[in-house]
Amino acid sequence: MNNFFKQKNKTEKEMTREIKKAYKRVANNLIKRLALVNPDTMTYDYLRQTAKYLEKEYKKLNKRLNKDIEKAIVNTVEGYTQSQVEFYSDLCKPLSSSFEDMFSKVNKQVLDNVITGKMYGDNIKLSDRLWSNHNKTIKTINDILTDGFISGKGSKEIAKDLEVYCNPDYLKEYEKFTIHPKSKNKVEFNSYRLANTYINHAYQEATRQSAKHNPYIEKVEWLSGTDDNVCDLCKERNGKKFDKNKVPLDHPLGRCTLLPVIEDDLEDIARELKDWVNGDKNEKLDKWFEAWEV
């Protein structure tokens, strides 16, 4: 599990870095486009055309992000389920292939729950959530132009506001550039928030589904961080052991860990698994493997 969490943290950091780079590329293209026109003679119509250009650029970025986030989700779920395969296979080597089959089905179910939105109970797909973010970004860009024009700003100043919003690296000086209130978040924030939330929730959903039919797990422990950024809800949940069928998901951008609780002695579990393989009757193990049609 330690190896899994290291890989998960690496995946989240890489995803965050790639999202920022992608939005930075769009910002650089915007700067180049604006540089083609003399700021003193730039027209509002040219800015409208630039907004259309940005819509196309962000649409391409959105399609790429959808693929990258789905890949990160797949890697996270597969990493978790593989850690479970290795754990239980170590307890009973003769069942290794059965555990491989079982957790591959867990893996498939979890991915379906995550990507389709079943995990959240609203059936809103990951792609739909990304497109919703895209639409909000385009609306903000158009609001910057419209509000700037209505308030009597010149095209040069509106262009600067646009650049401030679209550039992830820009330190927004709100006293100097009064831009649309909804643009105060960094342009990449919603995508970053969605990607990292999905990665963490995918791991947590894999934990919940893996524990659901497992006869050796009745509780799942919630472990929160210890730094000042931990919210009151997570502080309250820290150390709490939830019924395996009633484990909540973390909030967006959460960093909490779910730990399946195995109270039985591992040697006893190994012995029970081996006895079952050798023909002993065991109804709870029958149900566990039947649940995944192994």
RAKAPE-V734136 format. One record per pair of residues at least 24 apart in sequence whose ideal C-beta (glycine too) atoms are under 7 Angstrom apart, sorted by the first residue. I is the first residue (numbers start at 1). GAP is how many residues later the second one is. D is the distance in Angstrom with one decimal. If there is no record, write none. Layout:
i:I gap:GAP d:D
i:I gap:GAP d:D
//
This chain:
i:1 gap:82 d:5.4
i:4 gap:75 d:5.0
i:4 gap:76 d:5.8
i:4 gap:79 d:4.5
i:7 gap:72 d:5.4
i:8 gap:68 d:5.7
i:8 gap:71 d:6.7
i:8 gap:195 d:6.0
i:11 gap:61 d:5.2
i:11 gap:64 d:6.0
i:11 gap:65 d:6.1
i:11 gap:188 d:6.2
i:12 gap:184 d:5.4
i:12 gap:187 d:5.5
i:15 gap:53 d:6.9
i:15 gap:57 d:5.3
i:15 gap:180 d:4.9
i:15 gap:181 d:6.7
i:15 gap:184 d:6.7
i:16 gap:176 d:5.8
i:16 gap:180 d:6.6
i:18 gap:50 d:6.3
i:19 gap:46 d:6.8
i:19 gap:169 d:5.4
i:19 gap:172 d:5.2
i:19 gap:173 d:5.2
i:19 gap:176 d:6.2
i:20 gap:148 d:5.1
i:20 gap:168 d:5.8
i:22 gap:39 d:5.2
i:22 gap:42 d:6.7
i:22 gap:43 d:6.9
i:23 gap:145 d:4.9
i:23 gap:164 d:5.7
i:23 gap:165 d:4.1
i:24 gap:144 d:5.4
i:24 gap:145 d:6.6
i:26 gap:28 d:7.0
i:26 gap:31 d:4.8
i:26 gap:32 d:6.5
i:26 gap:35 d:6.1
i:26 gap:140 d:6.4
i:27 gap:139 d:4.7
i:27 gap:140 d:4.0
i:27 gap:141 d:6.7
i:29 gap:28 d:6.4
i:30 gap:24 d:6.5
i:30 gap:133 d:6.4
i:30 gap:136 d:5.3
i:31 gap:132 d:6.4
i:34 gap:125 d:5.4
i:34 gap:129 d:6.8
i:39 gap:117 d:4.4
i:39 gap:120 d:6.8
i:40 gap:116 d:6.7
i:42 gap:113 d:4.3
i:42 gap:114 d:6.1
i:42 gap:117 d:6.1
i:43 gap:112 d:6.0
i:44 gap:105 d:5.9
i:44 gap:111 d:5.6
i:47 gap:98 d:5.6
i:47 gap:108 d:6.0
i:47 gap:111 d:5.9
i:47 gap:112 d:6.3
i:48 gap:97 d:6.6
i:51 gap:90 d:5.2
i:51 gap:91 d:5.9
i:51 gap:94 d:6.0
i:54 gap:87 d:5.8
i:54 gap:112 d:7.0
i:55 gap:83 d:5.1
i:58 gap:76 d:5.9
i:58 gap:79 d:5.8
i:58 gap:80 d:6.8
i:59 gap:75 d:6.7
i:62 gap:68 d:5.5
i:62 gap:69 d:6.7
i:62 gap:72 d:4.7
i:65 gap:65 d:6.2
i:65 gap:126 d:5.8
i:66 gap:60 d:6.9
i:66 gap:61 d:5.3
i:66 gap:64 d:5.4
i:69 gap:57 d:6.5
i:69 gap:126 d:4.9
i:69 gap:129 d:6.0
i:70 gap:45 d:6.6
i:70 gap:56 d:6.7
i:72 gap:123 d:6.9
i:72 gap:127 d:5.5
i:73 gap:41 d:5.8
i:73 gap:125 d:5.8
i:73 gap:126 d:6.4
i:73 gap:129 d:4.6
i:74 gap:37 d:6.4
i:76 gap:123 d:5.3
i:76 gap:126 d:4.9
i:76 gap:127 d:5.3
i:77 gap:30 d:5.6
i:77 gap:33 d:5.1
i:77 gap:34 d:5.7
i:77 gap:125 d:5.3
i:77 gap:129 d:5.0
i:78 gap:29 d:5.9
i:80 gap:123 d:5.5
i:80 gap:126 d:4.3
i:80 gap:127 d:6.9
i:81 gap:25 d:5.5
i:81 gap:26 d:4.5
i:81 gap:125 d:6.0
i:81 gap:129 d:6.9
i:84 gap:126 d:5.5
i:91 gap:175 d:6.5
i:91 gap:178 d:5.8
i:91 gap:179 d:4.3
i:91 gap:182 d:5.9
i:92 gap:178 d:5.9
i:92 gap:181 d:3.8
i:92 gap:182 d:5.5
i:92 gap:185 d:6.6
i:94 gap:183 d:4.9
i:95 gap:178 d:6.1
i:95 gap:182 d:6.2
i:98 gap:191 d:6.7
i:98 gap:196 d:5.0
i:101 gap:193 d:5.2
i:102 gap:187 d:6.9
i:102 gap:190 d:4.5
i:102 gap:192 d:5.0
i:105 gap:187 d:4.9
i:106 gap:103 d:5.5
i:106 gap:104 d:5.4
i:106 gap:186 d:7.0
i:109 gap:100 d:5.9
i:110 gap:92 d:6.9
i:110 gap:95 d:5.2
i:110 gap:96 d:4.8
i:110 gap:99 d:5.2
i:113 gap:92 d:5.8
i:114 gap:84 d:6.8
i:114 gap:87 d:6.9
i:114 gap:88 d:4.8
i:114 gap:91 d:5.8
i:119 gap:82 d:6.5
i:119 gap:86 d:5.2
i:126 gap:72 d:6.5
i:129 gap:65 d:6.0
i:130 gap:64 d:6.7
i:133 gap:57 d:4.2
i:133 gap:58 d:6.0
i:133 gap:61 d:6.5
i:136 gap:54 d:6.7
i:137 gap:50 d:6.3
i:140 gap:25 d:6.8
i:140 gap:40 d:6.4
i:140 gap:42 d:5.3
i:140 gap:43 d:5.0
i:143 gap:37 d:4.6
i:143 gap:39 d:6.5
i:144 gap:35 d:5.9
i:144 gap:36 d:4.9
i:144 gap:39 d:6.0
i:147 gap:33 d:5.2
i:193 gap:59 d:5.9
i:193 gap:60 d:5.7
i:196 gap:57 d:5.9
i:197 gap:55 d:4.5
i:197 gap:56 d:5.8
i:200 gap:50 d:6.0
i:200 gap:54 d:5.8
i:201 gap:48 d:5.4
i:201 gap:49 d:6.8
i:204 gap:45 d:5.6
i:204 gap:46 d:6.2
i:204 gap:54 d:5.3
i:207 gap:51 d:4.4
i:207 gap:53 d:6.4
i:208 gap:39 d:5.1
i:211 gap:33 d:4.3
i:211 gap:49 d:5.0
i:212 gap:32 d:6.3
i:212 gap:33 d:6.6
i:213 gap:75 d:5.5
i:213 gap:78 d:4.0
i:214 gap:74 d:6.5
i:215 gap:69 d:4.1
i:215 gap:70 d:6.8
i:215 gap:73 d:5.3
i:216 gap:46 d:5.3
i:216 gap:48 d:5.7
i:216 gap:53 d:5.9
i:217 gap:27 d:5.6
i:217 gap:43 d:4.7
i:217 gap:44 d:6.5
i:217 gap:45 d:6.2
i:218 gap:26 d:6.0
i:219 gap:24 d:6.6
i:219 gap:25 d:6.3
i:219 gap:42 d:4.3
i:220 gap:24 d:5.4
i:220 gap:27 d:4.8
i:220 gap:38 d:5.3
i:220 gap:39 d:6.8
i:220 gap:40 d:5.5
i:220 gap:41 d:6.5
i:221 gap:38 d:4.4
i:221 gap:40 d:5.4
i:222 gap:34 d:6.2
i:222 gap:36 d:6.4
i:223 gap:33 d:6.4
i:223 gap:34 d:4.3
i:223 gap:36 d:5.8
i:224 gap:32 d:5.0
i:225 gap:30 d:5.8
//
